[in-house]
């Protein structure tokens, strides 16, 4: 199963960063590749099992389900329900870690998924460099 990760130091304390990230419907505020997010009717932005539909810059739609939300460990895990990507079993986690020496935070974004072996390397790079890295830069800019 392919996996990838990205991380960044964010210039804000873990409480502030977690407050922003834990809003499952708030991705457009800091992820530059997402123009809109809508929760399924009746869902709340912190309800495990909730589904959001994201609209990307080129108009693609991705539906994701909130699998876990843990305020103690400051982690959020979601699965892709439907997307244009040729992946299965897509599971991603965002985690906020206090950087106690400076009062900043480290955000780690991890992913495991399944796909055809011929596209595994390409997709791994695309998610890491085309989704996670710009998102972490956007998160840094949000707090700068």
N, C-alpha and C positions, 0 to 999 in steps of 0.2 A: 504494500500500500504506500503510495507516495506521500511524503510529508514535507512541510516547509515551515519556516518561522521568520519573523522579523521583529525587531525591537527598537525602541528609541527612548532617550531621556526626554521627558516632557517638563517644561519650566513652570510647574505648578505642583502643589501638594496633592497627595494621593486622594484625599477626600474630594477635592474639586474635580480632579480628572475622573474619578469613579462616578461622581454625580452625573457628568456628561455622558460617559460611556454606557452606564447602566440603563439609560433611556433607549430602549430597543427601537423606538421610532425616531430617534434624533440623529441618525447618521448623516443626513444632508448638512447639518451644522458644521461638520468637520471633515467629512470624506469628500474630496473634490470630484470624485467620479460619480457621485450620487446626486441627482437633481431633485428627487422627491421620494418620500417614504409614506406609505399608508398602511395602517393596521387593519386587519380584518374586522368587520363589524363585531362589536362586543368585546374586543380584546383591549387590554391595557398595556402600556409600554413596559411593564415589569411583571407581566403574567407569563409564567412558564407554560408553554403550549401555544402561546400567541403567535400569530403569523403576520409578517410585514411583507409588503410588496414594494420593492425598490425600483425606481426608474433611473437608468444610467444615462450618461451624456448623449449616447447615440440612440436613445430611445428603447434599448433593451430592457426587459423586465425580469426581475429575479424575485422569487418568493422564498422567504426563509422563516424557519420556526425557532423560537426561543426554547432551548432544551434545558438550560440551567442558568440560574442567576443566584450568586452567592455574595451577599454583602460582607460577610466576614473575611473571605479570601479575595474580595474584589474581583470576581471573575464572572464572565458571561460566555455561555456556549450556545452556538446556533448551528442548525443544519440547513442546507439548501433543500427546498421542497421541489422547486421547479426553476430551471434556468436554461439559457441557450448553450451552456458549456457541456461538453461530453463527459460528465463526471457522475459518479454514483457515490453514495455513502460519504458525502462532503460534510465534515464536522470541523468547526473552527471555534477557537477560544481566544478571548481577549482577557488579559489579566493586568491589573494595576498593582505595582509594587512600590511602596514608599522607599525613596532614596534618602535615608535618614541623615546622611552627612551634609546634604545641601538643602533639604526641604523640598526637593523635586520628586519626580516619579519616574519609574521605568514602566513602559507599557510593552507587553509581549503579546504578539498575535501569532497563534499557531494554527496549523491546518493538517488534517489527514483526509485523503479521499481515495477513491478507486477510479480507474479509467483504463482504456486500452493501453498496453505497454508502449506502443509506438508514439503516443502523445504525452506520456507521463512527464518527461523532462521539460517539454515545452510548456505544459500546463503548470508545473511546479514553478517555473520561472515567471510565467505570466501572473500567477496569483501573488507571488512574493514581490516582484518588481513592479507590476502593473496595478495591484490592488492594495496590498499591505503597505508598501513603502510610501506611495502617495498619501494614503490615509494617515500614516504616522506623521508625515510632514504636515498634513493639514491639521492634525491634532496639536502639533507643536506650534503652528502658526496661530491657532485658535487662542492659545494661552500666552502668546508673545505680545 
